[in-house]
Amino acid sequence: MAALQDLTEQLLSNRALGEIAGTFKQQDIIDIWNDLRKLIAHCYVGTEGSVKRTDNANMLLLRIRTGLANAISQVMGITLDEAYGKADEFIGRLPSVLESLDLDIQAMLDGDPAAENKSITVLAYPGYLAIQTYRLAHELVLMGIPMIPRIMSEHAHSLTGIDINPGATIGKSFFIDHGTGIVIGETCVIGDNVKIYQGVTLGALSTRKGRQLVGVRRHPTIENNVTIYAGAVILGGDTVIGKYSTIGGGTFIIKSIPPYSKVSMQMPQMRIEQDLRAREGDSLFEIPE
């Protein structure tokens, strides 16, 4: 038992993260994120004028305020009174976040014939969930609150397969279609009315310098009204995709593209061989003698 106690003390020593005080847990942030999702869902799918709906929203707001204040106090090392001030500031920003989300939802309805209505978009679309989380987390970034927005974003990433760094700057009416495998880096700037399909990477050319690159533009700029199709890779802080451009699927871009451009890979040659021995009704994989 003495040996076990010694080993335990050795394992638990000298590994404090330093940036976190008290009993901060990742789950605390996920709980706040879930309450924010529920609150926003009430805004879109509740019954107009419902007393129960209002009571639920009030309860969620109080829970968000308390949970966020406690988390902010611990990650920033400030008093709880100061943290409540920041939590109140964040809650005061929610109406403008909803205005941005209204435009994102409309962009999805306009851009995807499979989007039946606003409710299904809010409740079922992974692209909307990723954008919603980004809009909320980005406000915390703008407020100078560390760690919490990244935990929110990475949790959404784990659920949707869409990785949006909360430090990125994304304009109005942003539409992610399908979404799986999308990566948007921290210093990426995306304009208004941009549409991105699955597997797109807006990344950095190299990150070998690590912390030396903090604050340096590493990710591309996507101007207004650009469409980027599946599997495109666009890299570098000096790379600008000009407005009204269309970027074809599978392209690899490390240089700026002028406005009103169409970028595509040369279509590979397809070889088709017809087996004239195959008879109607035979499997294509079972060639008759």
N, C-alpha and C positions, 0 to 999 in steps of 0.2 A: 504493500500500500504506500510506503514511503517513496518507493521508486516511482510509482504512478503519480503521486502528488508532485514530486520533483519534475516529472515530464510535463505535467499540466502547467505548472508555473513557467517552465521554459517555453512552452508553446504560446502562452498568453502574454509573454513579455515583449515590450519594444515593438509592437506592431500597431499602435494606435494610428488611425488615419490622420489625425491632427486637425482636419478641417471640420470635423463633426463633434459636437458636444452633446452630452446627455444620452438619451435612449432613442435616437433617430433610427428609423427602419425604412427600408425601401418600400415595404408594404404600405406604410403611412401615405406615401405619395400616390401609390396605385389606388388607394381608397379615395383620396381627393380627386384623382382623375376620373374614377367611376362616378363619383357624385356630380362632377361637372358634366359628364356625359348624360346622366339622368336629367339634370337640370335643363340642358339644351334640348333633350328629347321632349321634355314637357312643353318647350316653346313651340315645337313643330307638330306634335301629335296629340296634345291635350285638348280637352273640350273647352271651348271659349267660355269664359266667365265661371268656370267650375270652382266652387269653394274648395273642394278637395285638392284640385290642381294647384290653387294658390297656396294652400296650407303645405302641400308637399314641397313646392318651390321655396317657401320660407324656411322650412326645415332643412332642406339641402343647402341653402345659402348659409345658414347658421353653422352647419356642420363643416362646410367648406372653409368658412372664415376661421373657425377654431382650429381645424386641422392644419390649414395653411400657416396660420400664425405660429403654431407650435413648431412646425417644420422649419419655417424661416428663422425663427429664433435660434434653432440649433445649428443650421448650416451657416448662418451669418454671424453667430456669436453675439447677438444683440438681445436687449431686454424684450420680454414678452409684450410690453406696451408698445415698443417700437415696431415689433413684428406685426402686431394687430394693425398698426397704421399702414404697413405695406400690404397686408392682406386686404384691407379696406380699399386701398388704391387699386389692387388687382380686380376686385369685385366691381369697382366703378368702371373698369374698362370693358366689362362683359357686353354691354349694349353695342359697342363698336365692333367687338369680335363677332357678334351675331349678325351685324350688318354685312361684314365681310363674308361670313358663311352663307348668308342669303345669296350673294352673288356667285359663290362657288357652287351652290346647289343648282342655281339657274343655269350655270355653265354646263353642268352635268346633264340636266334635262335637255338643253339645246344641242348638246354634242353626242348624246347616246340614245338612239331610238329604243333601247331596251330599258331605259329608266322610265318606269311607269308613272311615278309621281314623286313628290318631295319626301313623303314618309318612307317609302322603300329605299330611297337614296340615303336618308339619314340613318335608318335602322340596319341596312344590309350592305351598303357599299364600302369595301375596304379603302378605296381611294378617298371617300369622304371622311372616314374615321381618321386616316392619316393626316388629312388637311386640317380637320377640326383640332386634332391634338397639336399640330404645328401652330395653328393660330393662337391657341391658349398658351402653349409653352413659350412662343416668341414674345408674348407680352411680359412674361417673367424675365426673359433675357433682357428686354429693353429696360426693365426696372433694376437690372444689375443683380438679380437673385441667382446665385450659382446652384449647380447640381440638380435642383428640383426639375427644371425644364428638361434636362437631359434624361433623367429617369422616366419622365412622362413619355418622351419621344421614343426611347428605347423599348418601353413597354408596348407602345403602339406598333413599333417595328416588329416585335416578336409575334404580334397578332396578325399583322397585315402583310409582312414581307416587304414593306415600303420604309425606307430609311431616309427620313428628312431631318437634318440637323436643325435644332431650334434656332440657331444663330443665322440661318439663311434668310434672305430677304425675298419675299414672294408677293407679287402684286395682286390685283383684283381678278376675280373670275378665273381661278386656277382649276384646271380639270385634269385629273388622273384617270385614265381609262385602263381597266384591269389592274394594273399597278404592280403586280408581283415583281420583285427584283429591282425596283427603282431606287437609286441612291442620289441624294442631293446634298452636297457638301456645305460646310459651315459658312463659307464666304461667297457662296453662289448668290447671284442676283437675278431674279426672274421677274419679268414685266407683267403687264396685264394681258388677259385673254390668251394664256399659254396653255397648250394641250400636250400632255406627255403620255406615251403608252408604256407598257410593261418592259422591264429590262433595261431602261435608260439609265446611264450613269452620267451625272454632272460632277466630275471629280477633279482631283489635283494631279499634276504631272508627276510629282515626286514629293514624298514626305520624309526623306532621309534625315533632314536637319531637325526633325522633331520640334521641340519647344522653341527653337530659334525662329520658327515660322509663325508664331503666335501673332495675330494682328495683320499678317501679310495676305493679300488676295491670292488665293490658291485655286479658286474654282471659277468657272466661266460665268459670263453674263448672257442671259437670254432675253432679248428685247421683246417688245409687245407683239402679240398676234403670231407667235411662232408655234408650229406643230412639230413634234419630235416623235418619230415612229419607233417601233419596238427594237430594242437591242442596240440603239445608237449610243456611242461613247463620245462624250465631249469633255475635254480636259484642259486645264490651265487657267490661271488667273488673268492672262492677257487675251484669252479667247472670247470673242464677242459674236454671237449669232444675231445677225441683223433682223430688224422687224419684218414681219410678213414672210419670213422664210419657212420652208418645209424641209425637214431633215429626214431623209429616208432611213428605213430600218437597216441595222447592221453597219452603219457608217462609223468611221473612227476619225475624229476631228480634233486637231491640236492647233489650228490656225483660224483666225477670224473669218466669218462668212458675211459678205455684204448683204444689205437688205434686199428683199424681194427675190431671194435665191431659192432654187431647188437643188438639194444635194442628194445624190444617190450613188450606190455602188453599181458598177457595171454588171448587168445581168449575167450570171454564169451560164455557160452553155449546158443545155440539158440533152442527154442522149436517151433516145427511146428506141428499143428494139422490139419488134412485133414478132411473136412466135406463131407462125402460120399453121403450126401443127395443132395448136390449141383448138378444141371444139367447144361449141356452145354448151354450157353447163359444167365443163371441166374446171377444176380449181386451177388458178394461175400458178400455183406452187406445185402442182402435180402434173407434169407434162406427160401425156400419154405416149406409149410406145409407138 
